[in-house]
């Protein structure tokens, strides 16, 4: 999208611009199966999956969705074959190095959430650089969950709050949802309105356990490397047909 164009120039005409989600989260499932179905190594699915994520990020920008969060690597993914894990760590680093300047120029603000201390030092350096160089960008908030686990995130928030109570910085009576949310990795962004999961799996896999409390879910049988703008369009259409009552009548 250029400076002289608005999101309405790109948004499909059957979508209501006033009812778009402010934050979309995606569980990008099915890379390995996509590659296996084609007789390829699993890593080829991950490579293709990066291209799909990049296009989805562009689509969110073009259509006026201000935040996108992607589940890139869970705390459980360390249990995959070492060759696949090593490839993913290298892939993350290479993609950051290759795409950073373009994302900076296109006003993308990048954040990483999870236990980043466990990642390889060279990858952490690229993460730090990307976060620093895009910190002032305002176009879209792109959050990448890496070595992320929802239960660990909640436990970490509890530890921090308990420590502050113990030191007298806060009182037990002050603990509410807003305070708790401020101690989560995702304090920089609003909770997701829409969760998309590919490959047909009907679970959230330890992803954003607190934040997804009132999100709408869109589950598709499509494997992540085949997920397209057309299907994202369908997900948004489905979202706009939902009656979001947030527990009320």
N, C-alpha and C positions, 0 to 999 in steps of 0.2 A: 504494500500500500504506500503510495506516495503522499507527500505533504498536501497535495491538492485534491486528494481523494478521501472520501469518508467511508466508514464501514457499510453504510447503506448502499454504496456502489457495488459492494461485493456480496452482501447478505442475500441468500435466496429469498425470493419474494413471498414464499409461504411461511417464513419465520417472522415472528413478532420481535422486533428489536428491543422492545420494552420488557420482554419476558425471557430474555436469555439468561442462562446461569452466569453468576459473577465468578464462579470458580468451578472448574471441571477437574476431576481426578481420574486417572486411568491406571488400571492394572493391566499391564501389557503382557498377556499370557499367550503362549502357543508358538514361540519362536522355534523351539526345538522340534516340535511336531511338524511345523511347516517345512523345515529343512529335511526331516526324515521322510516325509511324504514325497519329496522330490529326489530322494537318494543322495542328499548332500550331508556334510557334517553339520552338527548343531550350530557351530559358530556362524555358518552362513545365514541362519535365521536371525541371529543377533545383529549381524551386519545390516540385513534388510530392515530389521526392526528400528534401527537408528534412523534410517531414511523416513520411515513412516512417522516416527515421533517428530522429526524435524518438520514434516509437512503439516502435522496436526498443530504444531506451535504456530506456524505461519497462518494456518486457517483460523485459529483463535484470534490472532491479531487482525486478520482481514475482516472477520465477522464481529469484532467488538467484544470478545470475551476477555476480561482483564486478568484472569489467573488460570494457570494450568499446573497441575502437580502430577508427576509420573513416578510410578513405583519401579525403580530401576534394578535394585538389588536388595533382597531382604536379609535379615540376620540368619535366616535358615538356609540361604543359598550357598553358604560356605560348605554345605554338605554335598554339593555337586562335585563331579570329577575335577581334580586339581587343574587339568589342562583347560577345562571350560572356565573355571574361576579366573585363572591367570589371563586367559584371553579377554574376559570381560573387563578386568582391571585395566589391561592395556588398551582395550577399545575405548573405555571411558576417557582415558587420558588423551588418546589420539584425537577423539572427537572434540573434546574441549579445546585442544590446541588448534585444531583446524577450523572450528566454527566460532571461536570466541570473538574475533574481530567483526564478523558479520552480525552476530547477535548484539554486540556493543553498538554498532552503527544503526541497527534496527530497533534500538531502544528497549531491548529485553533485559530485565533485571533477573539475574540468576541467583538462586539460593540452593544449598544442599542441606538436607536434614537426615539425621541418623547418627550413629556412633562413628564419626569420621576418623577418630584416632586409630581405628583398627585397619584403615586402608593403607596401601603402600605409600611411602613418603613422597615419591614422585607424583602420584595422583593427588595427594593432599596439596602439594604445591600448586598444581594446575587448578584445583578447586579454589584455593585461596586467591589465586590470581584472577580467576573468572568472577568471583564474588566481589572482589575489590574494584575491578575495572567496570563493572556494571551496576555498582551500588546506587548510583544517582539516576539510573534509567527509570522511566515512568511508563513505558509503553505496555508491557505485560509482565506479570510476575510469574516466572518459570521456576518451579521448585522441583528438585530431583531428590527422591528418597533413596539413599544409598547406604547400605548396611543399616537399614531401618527395620525396626520392629515396634509395633504399637504397644505391646505390653511393656517393653523396656522403656519406651518413651514415658508411659504413665508412671512407672516405678521411679524413673529419674525425676519427674516432676514432684512426686510425693517426697522423695529424699530431700530435694531442695526446699520445699515448703516446711518439712519437719525441722530441717536445720535452722530455718529462719524463725520458726516458733521457739525452738530451743534457745536461740540466742536473744530472744525478746524483740526481734525486728517486727514481727507481726503477732497478732493474737489469734487464737483458734477461731474466735467469732468472726474474724475478717475473711476467713477462707470461703470463697464462693466460686461459682463457675468462671467468672471473669478472671479471678486471681489464678485459679488452676490453669486456665487456658494460656495465661501469660507465661507459664513455666514450661509449656510444651515447645517442641522444636518449631512448630508452625505458628508461633505467636505473631509472625510478620504478615500473615495473610488470613482472610476470613475462612470459615469452614466451607468445604465443598458443598455445592448445591446438587451436583450430578456426579455420580461415579459410573464410569464405563469399565466393564470387564470383558475382555475378549476370550475366545476359546470355549465358551459355554459353561465354565466352572461356576458353581453357585455358592461361592464363599468369598470373604474379604481378605483371608490369608494374612491376618495380623497387620492390616494396613489401616492407619488413621482411625483406630478404634473409638476414640473420643469424638473426633471431628466429624465422623460420618453419621452421627446420631439421627439427623433428619435429612440426610441426602437422599435423592431419588436414584435408584439403581437402573442401569441399562445393561443387560447381559446379552451378548451376541455369540453365536456359534463360530463366527469368523475368527480365524487365527490372526494374531497381531500383525504379522507381515502383510496380510491382505486387507487390513483395515484402511479405509479410504475416506476422503472427504464426503463422498456420497453416503457412506454409512454413518459418519458423524452427523451429517444432515438429518438422517433418520433418527438418530439418538436425540437430537435437539427437538425434532418434531414430537417425539414421544414424551420428552420432558415437558414441553409446553402444553400437553394434554393432561398432565397430572394436576390433581387438586391438592395442593400443598397446605395441609391444615396444621402441621406442627403440633399434633396431639389435641387440637381444639376441634370444635364442631364446624 
